[in-house]
Amino acid sequence: MILKRLTETVTVRDARGREVRDNAPVEDHRRCRLSVSDGELELAGPPAALRALGRLLRQHAEPFEVAITGGVVSQEATDGPLLVSLQGGTTLQLSGGRDYLDIIWDVLDGVAEQAETADDRTINRHQHVEYLPGDDYRSPDSVPLVIVADWPDAP
């Protein structure tokens, strides 16, 4: 029996009005991984998985949860700046106004793009999302989050 993976092509716009196209397999977001070390959260995965997760989060305005390897990503559109927290040890909680949640969505897409266009794929592209004094876009109560694009080992 031959199994085919379903794909869908989605075009959305990021915060800067740029078109973001994605044709990742529907279930690719599950290949993202959540890990916690010394109070810092890491959300990692292959570029297609990061794009798929970003697409899912961007499409859901209401409270939304999605399972990934090692935990859950939970998102809720609220008033105020982006708040990144860890709930129950395995749930990455993202909340804030849609304009502020867009920070996460753009980072997921941006890190994936950096990895896909890099000449050297042995270096994992990443970006830190954390509060710095004077930052009006992230809550001072946020915990640091690193989003990492990595390439799976060849089978």
Residue pairs with C-beta under 8 A, 6 or more apart in sequence:
5 25
5 26
5 27
6 25
6 26
7 23
7 24
7 25
7 26
8 23
8 26
9 21
9 22
9 23
10 21
10 22
10 23
10 55
10 59
11 19
11 20
11 21
11 22
12 19
12 20
12 22
12 55
12 58
12 59
13 19
13 20
14 20
14 102
14 105
14 106
14 109
15 99
15 102
15 103
15 105
15 106
16 106
20 51
20 54
20 109
22 51
22 52
22 54
22 55
24 48
24 49
24 51
24 52
24 55
25 48
25 52
26 52
27 52
28 46
28 48
28 49
28 51
28 52
29 49
29 52
29 53
29 55
29 56
29 66
29 68
30 49
30 67
30 68
30 69
31 45
31 46
31 48
31 49
31 68
31 69
31 152
32 43
32 44
32 45
32 49
32 50
32 53
32 68
32 69
32 73
33 42
33 43
33 44
33 45
33 68
33 69
33 70
34 41
34 42
34 43
34 68
34 69
34 70
34 71
34 72
34 73
34 90
34 92
35 41
35 42
35 44
35 70
36 42
36 86
36 89
39 143
39 144
40 143
40 144
40 145
40 146
41 84
41 86
41 92
41 143
41 144
41 145
41 146
42 145
42 146
42 147
42 148
43 68
43 73
43 92
43 145
43 146
43 147
43 148
44 124
44 147
44 148
44 149
44 150
45 53
45 68
45 148
45 149
45 150
46 149
46 150
46 151
46 152
47 111
47 112
47 113
47 115
47 116
47 149
47 151
48 112
50 108
50 109
50 111
50 112
50 147
50 149
51 108
51 109
51 112
53 66
53 68
53 73
53 108
54 104
54 105
54 108
54 109
54 112
56 64
56 66
57 64
57 66
57 73
57 75
57 94
57 101
57 104
57 105
57 108
58 102
58 105
60 75
61 77
61 98
62 76
62 77
63 74
63 75
63 76
63 77
64 74
64 75
64 76
65 72
65 73
65 74
65 75
65 91
66 72
66 73
70 90
71 90
71 91
71 92
72 90
72 91
72 92
73 91
73 92
73 94
74 87
74 91
74 92
74 93
74 94
75 93
75 94
75 95
75 101
76 93
76 94
76 95
77 95
77 96
77 97
77 98
77 101
78 95
78 96
78 97
79 97
80 96
80 97
80 100
80 139
81 96
81 97
81 100
81 135
81 136
81 137
81 138
81 139
82 94
82 95
82 96
82 100
82 101
82 103
82 104
82 129
82 137
82 138
82 139
82 142
83 93
83 94
83 95
83 96
83 138
83 139
83 141
83 142
84 92
84 93
84 94
84 104
84 129
84 130
84 138
84 139
84 142
84 143
84 144
84 145
85 92
85 93
85 95
85 141
85 142
85 143
86 92
86 93
86 143
87 93
92 145
94 101
94 104
95 101
96 139
100 137
100 138
103 129
103 137
103 138
104 129
104 147
107 127
107 129
107 147
108 147
110 127
111 125
111 126
111 127
111 147
111 148
111 149
112 149
114 125
114 149
115 121
115 124
115 125
115 149
115 150
115 151
118 125
121 151
124 148
124 149
124 150
124 151
125 148
125 149
126 146
126 147
126 148
126 149
127 146
127 147
128 144
128 145
128 146
129 138
129 142
129 144
129 145
129 146
129 147
130 138
130 142
130 143
130 144
130 145
131 138
131 139
131 140
131 141
131 142
132 138
